[in-house]
Amino acid sequence: MIRMVRQASVLERIIQPGEGTLPVNVAEYLLQLDFPRHDHARYEELSAKAQSGSLTEQEKADLDDLLTANDVLTILQSKARISLKHKNPAA
């Protein structure tokens, strides 16, 4: 059996999502962020094309950009949730 260990990205090492150090207002703001509808739709379109193997180079770049932005948002929102939990342990 091959054991796969996920290594933290540089971004995760910088932001430290497991550390609940954000002020409440910043954490709440980050949790409100989301992609606009047209970006959600574009992701769905590009994902389907990727699965069929028919992405152009520009579409690959667009999909990579969306995935990178999603990674950043996920890391920031993780830190925000931990921060709020630390500020309000009953939540």
Backbone torsions as a table, in degrees:
resi	resn	phi	psi	omega
1	MET	NA	133.9	177.1
2	ILE	-92.3	129.4	179.3
3	ARG	-97.7	122.8	-180.0
4	MET	-101.5	125.8	176.9
5	VAL	-116.3	124.8	179.6
6	ARG	-83.3	124.1	178.6
7	GLN	-89.2	139.5	178.5
8	ALA	-63.6	139.6	177.3
9	SER	-74.6	163.5	177.0
10	VAL	-58.5	-41.2	179.6
11	LEU	-59.7	-42.3	178.5
12	GLU	-65.5	-37.1	178.6
13	ARG	-67.2	-33.3	178.6
14	ILE	-74.2	-49.3	-174.5
15	ILE	-79.3	-29.3	-179.2
16	GLN	52.0	70.2	-175.3
17	PRO	-60.9	-21.4	179.1
18	GLY	-80.5	-7.4	179.2
19	GLU	-95.9	119.4	-178.0
20	GLY	-86.4	68.9	-172.7
21	THR	-110.3	6.0	-179.0
22	LEU	-82.1	143.2	171.2
23	PRO	-62.6	150.1	-176.4
24	VAL	-54.3	-45.8	-176.9
25	ASN	-64.8	-34.4	177.6
26	VAL	-70.5	-43.8	179.0
27	ALA	-60.4	-45.9	180.0
28	GLU	-62.6	-39.8	178.3
29	TYR	-62.7	-47.2	-178.8
30	LEU	-60.5	-35.4	-179.8
31	LEU	-71.9	-15.0	177.4
32	GLN	-86.3	-15.8	-177.2
33	LEU	-71.0	139.6	175.8
34	ASP	-157.0	163.9	177.1
35	PHE	-72.6	144.4	173.1
36	PRO	-64.1	159.1	-178.5
37	ARG	-54.3	-41.4	-177.2
38	HIS	-65.3	-30.4	176.4
39	ASP	-72.9	-37.3	174.7
40	HIS	-60.6	-45.4	-179.2
41	ALA	-64.8	-40.7	179.2
42	ARG	-64.0	-40.2	177.5
43	TYR	-60.9	-46.0	179.0
44	GLU	-59.2	-44.5	-180.0
45	GLU	-62.6	-48.2	-178.0
46	LEU	-68.1	-35.7	177.5
47	SER	-61.3	-45.7	179.8
48	ALA	-62.4	-42.7	179.5
49	LYS	-66.9	-36.7	178.7
50	ALA	-63.7	-40.7	-179.9
51	GLN	-66.0	-30.3	178.8
52	SER	-89.3	-4.7	178.3
53	GLY	74.8	26.3	-175.0
54	SER	-116.4	26.3	178.7
55	LEU	-77.6	139.0	170.5
56	THR	-79.7	169.8	177.8
57	GLU	-60.5	-40.9	179.2
58	GLN	-65.3	-40.4	178.4
59	GLU	-65.5	-37.0	175.6
60	LYS	-60.9	-42.8	178.5
61	ALA	-64.6	-41.7	178.6
62	ASP	-63.1	-44.3	179.6
63	LEU	-64.7	-42.6	178.1
64	ASP	-60.2	-41.0	178.1
65	ASP	-61.9	-44.9	178.4
66	LEU	-63.5	-42.1	-180.0
67	LEU	-66.6	-38.3	177.7
68	THR	-65.0	-45.8	178.2
69	ALA	-60.8	-39.3	178.2
70	ASN	-64.2	-41.3	177.8
71	ASP	-60.2	-46.1	179.9
72	VAL	-61.4	-47.4	-179.5
73	LEU	-62.3	-41.6	179.3
74	THR	-61.7	-44.3	-179.9
75	ILE	-65.1	-45.6	179.8
76	LEU	-63.6	-41.9	-179.4
77	GLN	-70.1	-31.3	174.3
78	SER	-62.3	-46.4	178.1
79	LYS	-62.2	-39.2	179.6
80	ALA	-62.8	-44.9	179.6
81	ARG	-62.6	-44.3	178.9
82	ILE	-63.3	-41.7	-179.4
83	SER	-61.4	-44.3	179.6
84	LEU	-67.8	-37.0	178.4
85	LYS	-64.3	-39.6	178.6
86	HIS	-68.1	-32.8	-179.9
87	LYS	-77.7	-27.0	-177.1
88	ASN	-138.4	80.1	-173.5
89	PRO	-59.9	-21.5	-179.7
90	ALA	-75.9	-15.4	-176.6
91	ALA	-73.1	NA	NA
